[in-house]
Amino acid sequence: MALTRIHIRSYQAGLKFVDGELVSVLTRGKYWLFDLLDRVRVDVVDMRDPWLKHKDLDLLVKSGLLDNQIRVLDLQDHERALIWIDGRFDRIVAGGLYALWTTQRQVRVEIVNANEVRVNRSDLSVLLKSPGARDFLGEYEINEDHRGVLYLDGQYADTLNAGCYLFWKNTRKVRIFQVNTGEQTLEISGQDIMTADKVTLRLNALVNYVVTDPVRYVAGAEDSKQSLYRAAQMALREMVGSRDLDSLLADKNALAGELTDQLQDRAGELGMRITSLGVRDIILPGEMKNLLNKVTEAKKAAEANLITRREETAAMRSQMNTAKMLENNPVLMRMRELEALEKIAANTKLNVVLGEKGLTDRVVNLL
């Protein structure tokens, strides 16, 4: 015969099993247990730990003997339970069977459907700080000047503004594409193109654009930015090939304007809008540069010669007009003579003697 003494304290419970079945729950007190055939056992559990952990939890729940003392959670695969203990968030649990003591601690439970994958709550920061929360929640940050395109199970679901978002893990396939909605620059690097007059050159251009439709930008092509780049390359090749070198060099802005008009439709199909486009560089082969330099030098020399001839002609015409005026006006002639004498006197010692009429024709320089 076996005799066992059991002491149950106020914060404990004694789970009495007979032949593996729960038959009663022992509360505070002292008990003597007689077991002749080793058929009886008592498991003493601490109710201060709110989580009832027992290898035969399913038997405890099914017995119904603990219904007034525990909160049972029987969660399906798509369900999650948020647990608060004494007003403080404790943890998140996934599908499975759980039991919490309600006699010693205040327990609050919120069950949510994780198939509604996006978590919209005001206490997101509290959830994320709890132990193991990131095993259940995926966090996504959408940066400033960006939009997030949300896909669930491969289907478009929503467009997200800048901010922090939480999603339940292991329920549905979640993908978020971040799209920059600020102005961006696409550099069309140099490519060898032949003009209509058979001159091969290299041309660089800059395309500034903004994303106006993030959903179309993501879904329109595997890489919308690269698609716009290729479209710009093709348009440049086509336009340069239809012009001669002189027209290209004379008006790059006209080329940029036509290129913008041609690319705008394709950009719209990709969810973008071109804000500006400029032809930055037109690079010519070395021999063509030398030839153009010689042509430019010859043009400038011819222009310089023309200007010199014009100035000489104007000077001679002015001298001829002055001579005619002096010839017809003796007083003016005398005044010019005096001006000449004044200039001479400024640089040397000069004595001028003027007498009667005609003496001025006989000027004696005394040095």
DAKA-V391575 format. One record per run of one state. SS is the DSSP state (A for helix, B for strand, O for the rest). FROM is the first residue (numbers start at 1). TO is the last residue. If there is no record, write none. Layout:
BEGIN
ss=SS from=FROM to=TO
ss=SS from=FROM to=TO
END
This chain:
BEGIN
ss=O from=1 to=1
ss=B from=2 to=8
ss=O from=9 to=11
ss=B from=12 to=18
ss=O from=19 to=20
ss=B from=21 to=26
ss=O from=27 to=28
ss=B from=29 to=35
ss=O from=36 to=39
ss=B from=40 to=46
ss=O from=47 to=50
ss=B from=51 to=51
ss=O from=52 to=56
ss=A from=57 to=63
ss=O from=64 to=69
ss=B from=70 to=75
ss=O from=76 to=78
ss=B from=79 to=85
ss=O from=86 to=87
ss=B from=88 to=93
ss=O from=94 to=95
ss=B from=96 to=101
ss=O from=102 to=106
ss=B from=107 to=113
ss=O from=114 to=117
ss=B from=118 to=119
ss=O from=120 to=123
ss=A from=124 to=129
ss=O from=130 to=132
ss=A from=133 to=135
ss=O from=136 to=136
ss=B from=137 to=142
ss=O from=143 to=145
ss=B from=146 to=152
ss=O from=153 to=154
ss=B from=155 to=160
ss=O from=161 to=162
ss=B from=163 to=168
ss=O from=169 to=173
ss=B from=174 to=180
ss=O from=181 to=183
ss=B from=184 to=194
ss=O from=195 to=199
ss=B from=200 to=211
ss=O from=212 to=213
ss=A from=214 to=219
ss=O from=220 to=223
ss=A from=224 to=241
ss=O from=242 to=244
ss=A from=245 to=250
ss=O from=251 to=251
ss=A from=252 to=269
ss=O from=270 to=271
ss=B from=272 to=284
ss=O from=285 to=285
ss=A from=286 to=328
ss=O from=329 to=329
ss=A from=330 to=347
ss=O from=348 to=358
ss=A from=359 to=361
ss=O from=362 to=367
END
